[in-house]
Amino acid sequence: MRFLTTFQFADFADTLVSLLTAFVLGTLIGAERQYRQRTAGLRTNVLVAVGAAAFVDLAMHLTGSDGAVRVISYVVSGIGFLGAGVIMKQGMDVRGLNTAATLWASAAVGSCAGADMVAQAAALTVFVIAGNTMLRPLVNAINRIPLNEKASEATYYFKLAVATEALPDMRDRLVEKLEAAKYPVADIEVVEIGEDNLEIVAKLVATAVDPNELNAAATALQHLPGVRHATWEVSTSD
């Protein structure tokens, strides 16, 4: 067996330290995620960290630092597919971005461990956990500040509930009305809201609006034949 002739305890010990470091640090990151019942919890973060460490460590032993650099680039791009799996769109809200970013950071921790940068991996772990815990009170405090639509940068949606037969005409009128008010439409989605009723949801290009202008547009559209209701809303979840 080649194993008996090629095995070197020093290399094995180095790999063991890298994997153990990734396991411990991934556990610390994942424990916080598991406590908050996130989609990617303890096991996922540990496996991401250990997997990244294993790939980088393997490249280090086979081809040196040059090979490790290439593998790290693959880890960075590959973790994006895993992160996409935990991002969910629920209506107009997008959830899971923070969890996906945490997985990305866990991969970075594992990569550092695999490259024998144990101290850097530990420091990065501290910053990741701090970002997920210590910044939470600050986020909550900012979210309690009343929203100023004129100054904020967010995603705005104009919603028009119409009768099914009025959909083609009302969709065109909605776009014309918004563009006349200097609010071009980025995307339009039609949702069923009941028997013979549809809701036209127009996503605006603008990230800041004048509430009075949108209110005026809603009032004007509200009185058109076939329109059940007209309103607009703001989303800062993106």
C-alpha positions as CSV (number, residue, x, y, z in Angstrom):
1,M,0.0,0.0,0.0
2,R,1.3,3.5,-0.9
3,F,-0.2,4.7,2.4
4,L,2.5,2.9,4.3
5,T,5.3,4.5,2.3
6,T,3.9,8.0,1.9
7,F,2.4,8.5,5.3
8,Q,4.1,11.3,7.3
9,F,3.0,11.9,10.8
10,A,3.9,15.6,10.6
11,D,1.7,16.2,7.6
12,F,-1.1,14.2,9.2
13,A,-0.8,16.2,12.5
14,D,-0.9,19.5,10.5
15,T,-4.1,18.3,8.7
16,L,-5.6,17.2,12.0
17,V,-5.0,20.7,13.5
18,S,-6.6,22.4,10.6
19,L,-9.7,20.2,10.6
20,L,-10.0,20.4,14.4
21,T,-9.7,24.2,14.3
22,A,-12.3,24.4,11.6
23,F,-14.6,22.1,13.6
24,V,-14.3,24.0,16.8
25,L,-14.7,27.5,15.2
26,G,-17.5,26.3,13.0
27,T,-19.3,25.0,16.1
28,L,-19.0,28.4,17.7
29,I,-20.5,30.1,14.7
30,G,-23.2,27.4,14.2
31,A,-24.2,27.3,17.8
32,E,-25.4,30.9,17.7
33,R,-27.3,30.2,14.4
34,Q,-28.9,27.0,16.0
35,Y,-29.9,28.9,19.1
36,R,-31.9,31.4,16.9
37,Q,-33.4,28.5,14.9
38,R,-32.0,29.6,11.5
39,T,-32.2,27.5,8.3
40,A,-28.4,26.8,8.4
41,G,-27.7,25.9,12.0
42,L,-24.9,24.1,13.9
43,R,-24.2,21.1,11.6
44,T,-24.3,23.1,8.4
45,N,-21.9,25.7,9.5
46,V,-19.5,23.1,10.9
47,L,-19.6,21.1,7.7
48,V,-19.0,24.2,5.6
49,A,-16.0,25.2,7.7
50,V,-14.5,21.6,7.9
51,G,-15.1,21.1,4.2
52,A,-13.4,24.3,3.2
53,A,-10.5,23.5,5.5
54,A,-10.2,20.0,4.0
55,F,-10.0,21.3,0.4
56,V,-7.5,24.0,1.2
57,D,-5.4,21.7,3.3
58,L,-5.3,19.1,0.6
59,A,-4.2,21.7,-2.0
60,M,-1.5,23.0,0.4
61,H,-0.1,19.5,0.7
62,L,-0.3,18.6,-3.0
63,T,0.7,21.8,-4.8
64,G,1.6,24.3,-2.1
65,S,0.3,27.8,-1.7
66,D,-0.4,28.4,-5.4
67,G,-2.8,25.5,-5.5
68,A,-4.4,26.6,-2.2
69,V,-5.1,30.0,-3.8
70,R,-7.0,28.4,-6.7
71,V,-8.9,26.1,-4.4
72,I,-9.9,29.0,-2.2
73,S,-11.3,30.8,-5.2
74,Y,-13.4,27.7,-6.0
75,V,-14.6,27.6,-2.4
76,V,-15.7,31.2,-2.5
77,S,-17.7,30.7,-5.7
78,G,-19.0,27.3,-4.7
79,I,-20.4,28.4,-1.4
80,G,-22.6,30.8,-3.3
81,F,-24.7,27.9,-4.5
82,L,-25.2,26.6,-1.0
83,G,-26.0,30.1,0.2
84,A,-28.7,30.5,-2.5
85,G,-30.4,27.4,-1.1
86,V,-31.1,29.2,2.2
87,I,-32.4,32.4,0.7
88,M,-36.2,32.4,0.4
89,K,-38.6,34.9,-1.1
90,Q,-41.9,35.1,0.8
91,G,-44.2,37.5,-1.1
92,M,-42.3,40.7,-1.3
93,D,-39.9,39.9,1.5
94,V,-36.5,38.2,1.1
95,R,-35.3,36.1,4.0
96,G,-32.1,34.2,4.7
97,L,-29.5,36.7,3.5
98,N,-27.8,36.9,6.9
99,T,-27.8,33.1,7.1
100,A,-26.2,32.8,3.7
101,A,-23.6,35.4,4.6
102,T,-22.8,33.5,7.8
103,L,-22.2,30.3,5.7
104,W,-19.9,32.3,3.5
105,A,-18.0,33.5,6.5
106,S,-17.8,29.9,7.9
107,A,-16.2,28.9,4.6
108,A,-13.7,31.7,5.1
109,V,-12.9,30.5,8.6
110,G,-12.4,27.0,7.3
111,S,-10.2,28.2,4.5
112,C,-8.0,30.1,7.0
113,A,-7.7,27.0,9.1
114,G,-6.8,24.8,6.1
115,A,-4.1,27.3,5.2
116,D,-2.6,27.0,8.7
117,M,-3.7,30.5,9.6
118,V,-5.2,29.4,12.9
119,A,-5.0,32.8,14.6
120,Q,-6.7,34.5,11.7
121,A,-9.4,31.9,11.7
122,A,-10.1,32.5,15.4
123,A,-10.1,36.3,14.9
124,L,-12.5,36.0,12.0
125,T,-14.8,33.8,14.1
126,V,-15.0,36.4,16.8
127,F,-16.0,39.0,14.2
128,V,-18.6,36.8,12.7
129,I,-20.2,36.0,16.1
130,A,-20.0,39.6,17.1
131,G,-21.8,40.6,13.8
132,N,-24.6,38.2,14.5
133,T,-25.0,39.1,18.2
134,M,-23.6,42.4,19.3
135,L,-25.0,44.3,16.3
136,R,-28.5,43.0,16.9
137,P,-29.5,45.7,19.5
138,L,-28.2,48.4,17.2
139,V,-30.2,47.0,14.3
140,N,-33.3,46.9,16.5
141,A,-32.7,50.5,17.6
142,I,-32.4,51.7,14.0
143,N,-35.5,49.9,13.0
144,R,-37.5,51.7,15.6
145,I,-36.6,55.1,14.1
146,P,-39.7,56.4,12.1
147,L,-39.1,55.9,8.4
148,N,-38.7,59.1,6.3
149,E,-39.8,58.0,2.9
150,K,-38.1,61.0,1.2
151,A,-34.7,60.3,2.7
152,S,-34.7,56.5,2.8
153,E,-33.4,54.1,0.3
154,A,-35.7,51.1,0.0
155,T,-37.9,49.1,-2.4
156,Y,-41.3,50.6,-3.2
157,Y,-44.3,48.7,-4.5
158,F,-47.5,50.1,-5.9
159,K,-50.5,47.8,-5.7
160,L,-53.7,47.9,-7.7
161,A,-56.5,45.5,-7.0
162,V,-58.7,45.2,-10.1
163,A,-61.4,43.0,-11.7
164,T,-60.0,40.3,-13.9
165,E,-61.5,41.7,-17.1
166,A,-59.9,45.1,-16.4
167,L,-56.4,43.8,-16.0
168,P,-54.9,44.7,-19.5
169,D,-56.2,48.3,-19.4
170,M,-55.5,48.9,-15.8
171,R,-51.9,47.5,-16.1
172,D,-51.2,50.0,-18.8
173,R,-52.8,52.9,-17.0
174,L,-50.9,52.1,-13.8
175,V,-47.6,52.2,-15.7
176,E,-48.5,55.4,-17.5
177,K,-49.6,57.1,-14.2
178,L,-46.4,56.2,-12.4
179,E,-44.2,57.2,-15.3
180,A,-46.1,60.5,-15.5
181,A,-45.2,61.1,-11.9
182,K,-41.5,60.3,-12.7
183,Y,-41.6,56.9,-11.1
184,P,-40.7,54.3,-13.8
185,V,-41.6,50.7,-13.1
186,A,-38.9,48.1,-12.8
187,D,-41.1,45.0,-12.7
188,I,-44.8,44.0,-12.7
189,E,-46.3,41.0,-11.0
190,V,-50.0,39.9,-11.1
191,V,-51.3,37.9,-8.2
192,E,-54.8,36.3,-7.7
193,I,-56.5,37.7,-4.6
194,G,-59.9,36.1,-5.0
195,E,-62.6,35.1,-7.4
196,D,-62.6,37.4,-10.4
197,N,-60.1,39.7,-8.7
198,L,-56.4,40.3,-9.4
199,E,-53.7,42.4,-7.8
200,I,-51.2,44.2,-10.0
201,V,-47.9,44.8,-8.0
202,A,-45.5,47.3,-9.6
203,K,-42.0,47.5,-8.3
204,L,-40.6,51.0,-8.7
205,V,-37.1,51.8,-9.9
206,A,-36.9,54.6,-7.4
207,T,-35.3,53.9,-4.0
208,A,-36.7,57.2,-2.6
209,V,-40.1,58.7,-3.1
210,D,-42.4,61.6,-2.2
211,P,-45.3,60.0,-0.3
212,N,-47.6,62.8,-1.4
213,E,-47.0,62.0,-5.1
214,L,-47.7,58.3,-4.6
215,N,-50.8,59.0,-2.6
216,A,-52.1,61.3,-5.3
217,A,-51.5,58.5,-7.9
218,A,-53.4,56.0,-5.7
219,T,-56.3,58.4,-5.3
220,A,-56.5,59.0,-9.0
221,L,-56.4,55.3,-9.9
222,Q,-58.8,54.4,-7.1
223,H,-61.7,56.0,-9.0
224,L,-61.2,54.3,-12.3
225,P,-63.8,51.6,-13.4
226,G,-62.8,48.1,-12.5
227,V,-60.4,49.2,-9.7
228,R,-61.1,47.7,-6.3
229,H,-58.3,49.3,-4.3
230,A,-55.0,51.2,-4.9
231,T,-52.2,51.6,-2.4
232,W,-48.4,51.5,-2.1
233,E,-45.9,50.2,0.4
234,V,-42.3,50.2,1.2
235,S,-40.0,47.3,2.0
236,T,-36.6,47.6,3.6
237,S,-36.0,43.8,3.9
238,D,-33.7,43.6,0.8
